């Protein structure tokens, strides 16, 4: 064979071997793919059988729980609107609670990436730096009795007119006073903003921080029981919850029909603060001082209404007009009053004892004070909850202007019953006294007598001449 021919034969053999190797590779790859597919089918079939068995045994598959949880998370994420957070924070900041506003924004999942939230926190931090601490001894405390809605009925010339004229305020006067104080920079604060009670019974001074020019004040109202003797005299009859769960007043019109609205201090202040949140320091409202002998908040909750024992002439008349008032009805009254009290506390109101029987603690013996306090704790406290505040009836007190001491048996007893804050009546612009285990504060009466006879004593709050209701008979009788 010639060299040329041998060369061609070698190349042909080389090409055949190459084709054979390629075919082998292809066969091997196909076999491997077939094996892999077979293994997958075996595993898949086994998994399906296991899943079917689990489905038969389990009532709620794990996958359903996971899906539900994921759905809840998605819903929460969808409802977390940054603008809602900022709106809530602005409301807190308007009430001077900058720390709460900052915390609210920083706990939002959007905070780190939301420029609006970051800017708001910086704004609140900057405002905090400008706040000043207000002297606690210079905080004034004003108070009212039940407000008069219909002056024609209150001032109708009967035997009660003089008393109403002296110690009560009309709604028109109240609204003007509130607006004036707001414009002058007054801000509602709580007695517990002024003093903190420690576990060992001692008191620590509070710290109230406000913008320059703002002036804190305490507000209270006495006798929010809507006594029987006031029936038909142009005042509200009770506190109720309206269809929105808000605290309003019931008022009985002269034709016997009932209307619900802002007819006394509590709903009037609620509405005013809703419209002007900067009138309230961190949500504070006022203190409601309650007696118990006619019940509370307009509900006949005292034990006498259950037993019909030891009743007075007004209660006797009440039973004559309501012969079906029985134990079941009494229980209902207690339940309804409790609901109203809870709603009030949730919106910033505080409660205080005004003594059960509206007694003068200065003139009363220790034994009488003890008996009266036990009634208050038994028949009023279960409805409105615990309180450590007592607002004395008649402006009386347990002692003179000097600090209480442990030599004062009346003070020792009241302290042992859980009272730490004591309020009397004082005509001074402010009177605050701190002791190691108590705080005392004087209150200023904003009523017909004070507005008419001592307008100069109220000039820091309002212009008495501009406030005075022309429907009020003059001269206002002397006390």
C-alpha positions as CSV (number, residue, x, y, z in Angstrom):
1,X,0.0,0.0,0.0
2,X,1.3,3.4,-1.0
3,X,2.1,5.9,1.8
4,X,-0.7,8.1,0.6
5,X,-3.2,5.4,0.8
6,X,-2.0,4.4,4.3
7,X,-2.5,7.9,5.4
8,X,-6.1,8.0,4.2
9,X,-6.8,4.7,5.9
10,X,-5.5,6.0,9.3
11,X,-7.6,9.1,9.1
12,X,-10.7,7.0,8.3
13,X,-10.1,4.8,11.4
14,X,-9.5,7.9,13.5
15,X,-12.9,9.4,12.4
16,X,-14.7,6.1,13.1
17,X,-13.3,6.0,16.7
18,X,-14.4,9.6,17.2
19,X,-18.0,8.9,16.0
20,X,-18.1,5.8,18.3
21,X,-16.9,7.8,21.3
22,X,-19.5,10.5,20.6
23,X,-22.3,7.9,20.5
24,X,-21.1,6.4,23.8
25,X,-21.1,9.8,25.4
26,X,-24.7,10.4,24.2
27,X,-25.9,7.0,25.4
28,X,-24.3,7.6,28.9
29,X,-25.9,11.0,29.2
30,X,-29.3,9.7,28.2
31,X,-29.0,6.8,30.7
32,X,-28.1,9.3,33.5
33,X,-31.1,11.5,32.7
34,X,-33.4,8.4,32.7
35,X,-32.0,7.4,36.1
36,X,-32.5,10.9,37.5
37,X,-36.0,11.1,36.2
38,X,-36.8,7.7,37.7
39,X,-35.4,8.7,41.1
40,X,-37.4,12.0,41.1
41,X,-40.6,10.1,40.4
42,X,-39.9,7.7,43.2
43,X,-39.2,10.5,45.7
44,X,-42.2,12.5,44.4
45,X,-44.5,9.6,44.8
46,X,-43.3,8.9,48.3
47,X,-43.8,12.6,49.3
48,X,-47.3,12.6,47.9
49,X,-48.2,9.5,49.9
50,X,-46.8,11.1,53.1
51,X,-48.7,14.3,52.4
52,X,-51.9,12.4,51.9
53,X,-51.4,10.6,55.2
54,X,-50.7,13.9,57.0
55,X,-53.8,15.4,55.6
56,X,-55.9,12.5,56.7
57,X,-54.6,12.8,60.3
58,X,-54.3,16.5,60.8
59,X,-57.4,18.7,61.0
60,X,-55.5,21.9,60.3
61,X,-52.4,21.5,58.1
62,X,-49.4,23.5,59.1
63,X,-49.4,25.1,55.7
64,X,-52.8,26.7,56.5
65,X,-51.5,28.2,59.7
66,X,-48.5,29.6,57.9
67,X,-50.7,31.1,55.1
68,X,-53.1,32.6,57.7
69,X,-50.2,34.2,59.6
70,X,-48.7,35.5,56.4
71,X,-52.1,37.0,55.5
72,X,-52.4,38.7,58.9
73,X,-48.9,40.1,58.5
74,X,-49.8,41.5,55.1
75,X,-52.9,43.1,56.5
76,X,-51.0,44.7,59.3
77,X,-48.4,46.0,56.9
78,X,-51.1,47.4,54.6
79,X,-52.8,49.3,57.5
80,X,-49.6,50.8,58.8
81,X,-50.0,54.1,57.1
82,X,-47.2,56.5,57.8
83,X,-49.5,59.5,57.6
84,X,-51.7,57.9,60.3
85,X,-48.7,57.6,62.6
86,X,-47.7,61.2,62.0
87,X,-51.3,62.4,62.7
88,X,-51.4,60.5,66.0
89,X,-47.9,61.8,66.9
90,X,-49.0,65.4,66.2
91,X,-52.0,64.9,68.5
92,X,-49.7,63.7,71.3
93,X,-47.3,66.6,70.7
94,X,-50.2,69.1,70.7
95,X,-50.8,67.9,74.2
96,X,-47.2,68.4,75.1
97,X,-46.4,64.7,75.3
98,X,-43.4,64.9,73.0
99,X,-41.8,61.7,74.4
100,X,-44.8,59.7,73.6
101,X,-45.0,61.2,70.1
102,X,-41.3,60.4,69.4
103,X,-41.7,56.8,70.7
104,X,-44.8,56.2,68.5
105,X,-42.9,57.2,65.4
106,X,-39.7,55.4,66.2
107,X,-41.6,52.1,66.9
108,X,-43.2,52.3,63.4
109,X,-41.7,49.9,60.9
110,X,-41.5,52.8,58.5
111,X,-39.5,55.1,60.6
112,X,-35.9,54.4,59.3
113,X,-36.9,54.9,55.7
114,X,-39.6,57.6,56.0
115,X,-38.2,61.2,55.7
116,X,-41.5,62.7,57.0
117,X,-41.3,60.7,60.3
118,X,-37.6,61.4,60.7
119,X,-38.2,65.1,60.2
120,X,-41.1,65.0,62.8
121,X,-39.0,63.4,65.4
122,X,-36.3,66.1,64.9
123,X,-39.0,68.7,65.2
124,X,-40.3,67.3,68.5
125,X,-36.8,67.0,69.9
126,X,-36.1,70.6,69.0
127,X,-39.3,71.8,70.8
128,X,-38.5,69.7,73.9
129,X,-35.3,71.7,74.2
130,X,-37.3,74.9,74.5
131,X,-39.7,73.7,77.3
132,X,-39.5,75.3,80.7
133,X,-40.4,73.8,84.1
134,X,-43.3,75.5,85.7
135,X,-43.2,76.3,89.5
136,X,-45.6,73.9,91.2
137,X,-46.4,76.3,94.0
138,X,-47.8,78.8,91.4
139,X,-50.4,76.4,89.9
140,X,-53.9,77.7,90.4
141,X,-56.9,75.4,91.0
142,X,-60.4,76.5,90.0
143,X,-63.7,74.7,90.6
144,X,-67.4,74.8,89.8
145,X,-70.6,73.2,91.0
146,X,-73.3,71.9,88.6
147,X,-73.8,74.3,85.7
148,X,-77.1,76.0,85.0
149,X,-78.5,75.4,81.5
150,X,-81.9,77.1,81.9
151,X,-81.6,80.3,83.9
152,X,-85.4,80.9,83.8
153,X,-85.9,77.7,85.8
154,X,-82.9,78.2,88.2
155,X,-83.7,81.8,88.9
156,X,-87.5,81.5,89.2
157,X,-87.8,83.3,92.6
158,X,-88.3,80.2,94.8
159,X,-86.4,79.4,98.0
160,X,-83.5,77.8,96.1
161,X,-82.8,80.8,93.8
162,X,-80.4,82.6,96.2
163,X,-78.2,79.5,96.7
164,X,-78.0,78.8,92.9
165,X,-77.2,82.5,92.3
166,X,-74.3,82.3,94.9
167,X,-72.6,79.0,94.2
168,X,-73.4,78.0,90.7
169,X,-72.3,79.1,87.2
170,X,-74.3,79.3,84.0
171,X,-73.2,77.4,80.9
172,X,-72.8,80.7,79.1
173,X,-70.5,82.0,81.8
174,X,-68.5,78.7,81.9
175,X,-67.9,78.7,78.1
176,X,-66.7,82.3,78.2
177,X,-64.4,81.6,81.1
178,X,-63.0,78.5,79.4
179,X,-62.3,80.4,76.1
180,X,-60.7,83.3,78.0
181,X,-58.4,80.9,79.9
182,X,-57.4,79.2,76.7
183,X,-56.6,82.4,75.1
184,X,-54.4,83.4,78.1
185,X,-52.4,80.2,77.7
186,X,-53.8,78.1,80.5
187,X,-53.4,74.3,80.2
188,X,-55.2,71.6,82.2
189,X,-53.0,69.5,84.3
190,X,-53.7,66.6,86.7
191,X,-53.0,66.7,90.5
192,X,-50.9,63.6,89.8
193,X,-48.7,65.6,87.4
194,X,-47.9,67.7,90.5
195,X,-47.2,64.9,92.9
196,X,-46.2,61.2,92.6
197,X,-47.0,58.8,95.4
198,X,-44.3,56.3,96.2
199,X,-44.9,52.8,97.5
200,X,-43.8,53.7,101.0
201,X,-46.5,56.5,101.2
202,X,-44.1,59.4,100.6
203,X,-44.7,61.9,97.9
204,X,-42.3,63.1,95.2
205,X,-42.7,66.4,93.5
206,X,-43.8,66.3,89.9
207,X,-42.2,68.1,87.0
208,X,-44.4,69.9,84.5
209,X,-42.7,71.0,81.3
210,X,-44.4,73.5,79.0
211,X,-43.6,76.0,76.3
212,X,-42.8,79.5,77.5
213,X,-46.0,81.4,78.2
214,X,-48.2,78.4,79.0
215,X,-49.7,78.2,82.5
216,X,-50.9,75.0,84.1
217,X,-54.1,74.9,86.1
218,X,-56.2,72.2,87.9
219,X,-59.9,72.0,87.3
220,X,-62.5,70.3,89.6
221,X,-66.2,70.1,90.0
222,X,-68.1,69.4,93.2
223,X,-71.3,67.3,93.8
224,X,-71.7,65.6,90.5
225,X,-74.5,63.6,91.9
226,X,-77.4,65.6,90.4
227,X,-79.2,65.8,93.7
228,X,-83.0,65.3,94.0
229,X,-83.5,68.9,95.2
230,X,-82.2,70.1,91.8
231,X,-85.0,68.4,89.8
232,X,-86.8,70.7,87.5
233,X,-84.4,73.7,88.1
234,X,-82.8,73.9,84.7
235,X,-79.8,71.6,85.3
236,X,-78.8,68.2,83.8
237,X,-80.1,65.1,85.5
238,X,-77.3,62.6,84.9
239,X,-74.2,61.6,82.8
240,X,-74.8,59.0,80.1
241,X,-73.0,57.3,77.3
242,X,-74.3,58.3,73.8
243,X,-74.4,56.1,70.7
244,X,-70.7,56.7,70.2
245,X,-69.7,55.8,73.7
246,X,-69.0,59.4,74.6
247,X,-69.9,60.9,78.0
248,X,-72.8,63.3,77.7
249,X,-75.6,64.7,79.8
250,X,-79.3,63.8,80.0
251,X,-81.5,66.8,80.3
252,X,-85.3,66.6,81.0
253,X,-87.1,69.3,79.1
254,X,-90.2,71.1,80.7
255,X,-92.5,68.9,78.5
256,X,-90.9,65.7,80.0
257,X,-88.9,64.8,76.9
258,X,-85.3,63.9,77.2
259,X,-82.4,65.4,75.3
260,X,-78.7,64.3,75.3
261,X,-75.9,66.8,74.9
262,X,-73.2,69.0,76.5
263,X,-75.2,70.4,79.4
264,X,-72.6,70.3,82.2
265,X,-68.8,70.7,82.7
266,X,-67.6,67.2,81.8
267,X,-68.9,67.0,78.2
268,X,-68.3,70.7,77.6
269,X,-64.6,70.2,78.5
270,X,-64.4,67.0,76.5
271,X,-65.7,68.8,73.4
272,X,-63.4,71.8,74.0
273,X,-60.3,69.6,74.4
274,X,-61.2,67.6,71.3
275,X,-61.3,70.9,69.3
276,X,-58.3,72.4,71.2
277,X,-55.9,69.6,72.3
278,X,-53.3,72.1,73.4
279,X,-55.7,73.0,76.3
280,X,-54.8,69.7,77.9
281,X,-51.4,68.5,79.3
282,X,-50.9,64.9,78.2
283,X,-54.6,64.3,78.1
284,X,-55.5,65.7,81.5
285,X,-59.1,66.8,82.2
286,X,-60.4,67.6,85.6
287,X,-61.2,66.1,89.0
288,X,-64.8,65.1,89.9
289,X,-65.5,65.3,93.7
290,X,-68.3,63.0,94.7
291,X,-70.5,62.6,97.7
292,X,-72.6,59.5,98.0
293,X,-75.8,60.0,99.9
294,X,-77.9,60.6,96.7
295,X,-75.8,58.3,94.6
296,X,-73.2,59.4,92.0
297,X,-73.3,60.9,88.5
298,X,-77.1,61.0,88.5
299,X,-77.6,57.3,89.4
300,X,-79.3,56.3,92.6
301,X,-76.5,54.0,93.8
302,X,-76.4,54.5,97.5
303,X,-77.4,51.6,99.8
304,X,-80.5,53.5,100.9
305,X,-82.0,53.1,97.5
306,X,-81.6,49.3,97.9
307,X,-82.8,49.0,101.5
308,X,-85.2,52.0,101.6
309,X,-83.8,52.6,105.1
310,X,-82.7,56.0,106.6
311,X,-84.1,58.0,103.7
312,X,-84.8,61.7,103.7
313,X,-87.8,63.6,102.3
314,X,-86.4,63.9,98.8
315,X,-85.7,60.2,98.7
316,X,-89.2,59.4,100.0
317,X,-90.6,61.5,97.2
318,X,-88.4,59.7,94.7
319,X,-89.8,56.3,95.8
320,X,-93.3,57.6,95.6
321,X,-92.7,58.7,92.0
322,X,-90.8,55.5,91.2
323,X,-92.6,52.7,93.1
324,X,-91.1,50.0,90.9
325,X,-87.5,50.9,91.9
326,X,-86.3,47.6,93.4
327,X,-83.1,45.8,94.0
328,X,-82.8,44.8,90.3
329,X,-83.1,48.4,89.3
330,X,-80.6,49.4,91.9
331,X,-78.1,46.9,90.5
332,X,-78.7,48.3,87.1
333,X,-78.1,51.8,88.3
334,X,-74.8,50.7,89.9
335,X,-73.7,49.0,86.6
336,X,-74.6,52.0,84.5
337,X,-72.8,54.4,86.7
338,X,-69.7,52.2,86.7
339,X,-69.7,52.2,82.9
340,X,-69.8,56.0,82.8
341,X,-67.1,56.3,85.4
342,X,-64.8,53.9,83.4
343,X,-65.4,55.9,80.2
344,X,-64.5,59.1,82.0
345,X,-61.3,57.7,83.4
346,X,-60.3,56.5,80.0
347,X,-60.6,60.0,78.7
348,X,-58.5,61.7,81.4
349,X,-60.9,62.4,84.2
350,X,-60.0,61.8,87.9
351,X,-62.3,61.2,90.8
352,X,-62.0,62.4,94.4
353,X,-63.9,62.0,97.6
354,X,-66.1,64.9,98.6
355,X,-67.1,62.9,101.8
356,X,-70.1,60.7,101.6
357,X,-72.4,63.0,103.4
358,X,-70.9,66.4,102.4
359,X,-69.6,66.9,105.9
360,X,-67.5,69.6,107.4
361,X,-64.3,67.8,108.5
362,X,-63.1,70.8,110.5
363,X,-66.1,70.7,112.8
364,X,-66.7,66.9,112.7
365,X,-65.3,64.6,115.3
366,X,-62.8,61.9,114.3
367,X,-65.5,59.3,114.9
368,X,-67.9,61.1,112.5
369,X,-65.2,61.3,109.9
370,X,-64.4,57.6,110.2
371,X,-68.1,56.7,109.9
372,X,-68.6,58.9,106.8
373,X,-65.4,57.7,105.1
374,X,-66.4,54.1,105.6
375,X,-69.7,54.8,103.8
376,X,-67.8,56.5,100.9
377,X,-65.4,53.6,100.6
378,X,-68.2,51.1,100.7
379,X,-70.7,52.7,98.4
380,X,-68.8,55.2,96.1
381,X,-65.3,53.7,95.6
382,X,-66.6,50.4,94.1
383,X,-68.2,52.4,91.3
384,X,-65.5,55.0,90.5
385,X,-62.4,53.0,91.6
386,X,-59.6,53.8,94.0
387,X,-58.6,57.4,94.5
388,X,-56.1,59.1,96.8
389,X,-57.6,62.6,96.4
390,X,-60.1,64.2,98.8
391,X,-61.7,67.5,98.1
392,X,-63.3,68.8,101.3
393,X,-66.9,69.9,101.4
394,X,-67.5,73.5,102.5
395,X,-63.9,74.3,101.8
396,X,-63.0,72.9,105.2
397,X,-59.7,71.2,106.1
398,X,-58.2,68.8,108.6
399,X,-56.0,71.6,110.0
400,X,-55.0,75.2,109.6
401,X,-52.5,76.5,107.0
402,X,-49.5,74.9,108.8
403,X,-48.3,71.5,107.4
404,X,-50.1,68.4,108.7
405,X,-48.2,66.5,111.3
406,X,-48.6,63.0,112.8
407,X,-50.1,64.7,115.9
408,X,-53.2,65.4,113.7
409,X,-55.4,62.3,114.3
410,X,-57.8,63.2,111.5
411,X,-54.9,63.4,109.0
412,X,-53.4,60.2,110.3
413,X,-56.8,58.4,109.7
414,X,-57.3,59.8,106.2
415,X,-53.8,58.9,105.3
416,X,-54.3,55.4,106.6
417,X,-57.3,55.1,104.2
418,X,-55.2,55.9,101.2
419,X,-55.6,59.7,100.8
420,X,-52.5,61.6,99.8
421,X,-53.8,64.8,98.1
422,X,-56.0,67.2,100.1
423,X,-57.8,70.2,98.6
424,X,-59.6,73.0,100.5
425,X,-61.0,76.3,99.3
426,X,-58.8,79.4,99.3
427,X,-59.4,82.8,97.7
428,X,-55.7,83.3,96.8
429,X,-54.5,83.0,93.3
430,X,-52.6,79.8,94.2
431,X,-51.8,78.0,97.4
432,X,-49.8,74.7,97.3
433,X,-48.2,72.9,100.1
434,X,-45.9,69.9,100.0
435,X,-45.2,67.6,102.9
436,X,-43.2,64.4,103.0
437,X,-46.4,62.3,102.8
438,X,-49.0,64.7,101.4
439,X,-49.8,67.6,99.0
440,X,-52.4,70.3,99.7
441,X,-53.9,72.7,97.3
442,X,-56.3,75.6,97.7
443,X,-59.2,76.0,95.2
444,X,-60.8,79.1,93.8
445,X,-64.6,79.1,93.3
446,X,-65.8,80.6,90.0
447,X,-69.4,81.1,90.8
448,X,-72.0,83.9,90.9
449,X,-70.8,85.2,94.2
450,X,-67.1,85.5,93.3
451,X,-67.8,86.9,89.8
452,X,-70.2,89.5,91.1
453,X,-68.5,90.5,94.4
454,X,-64.8,90.0,93.7
455,X,-64.1,90.5,90.0
456,X,-60.6,91.8,90.8
457,X,-59.6,88.4,92.2
458,X,-60.3,86.7,88.9
459,X,-58.6,89.1,86.5
460,X,-55.7,86.7,85.9
461,X,-58.3,84.3,84.4
462,X,-60.9,86.4,82.7
463,X,-62.8,89.7,82.6
464,X,-65.6,89.2,85.1
465,X,-67.8,92.0,83.5
466,X,-67.5,90.4,80.1
467,X,-68.3,86.9,81.5
468,X,-71.2,87.8,83.8
469,X,-74.5,86.3,82.6
470,X,-77.2,89.1,82.3
471,X,-79.8,86.5,83.2
472,X,-78.4,86.2,86.7
473,X,-80.5,88.2,89.3
474,X,-78.6,91.1,90.9
475,X,-77.4,91.8,93.4
476,X,-76.0,88.4,94.0
477,X,-76.9,87.7,97.7
478,X,-74.1,87.9,100.3
479,X,-72.9,84.7,101.9
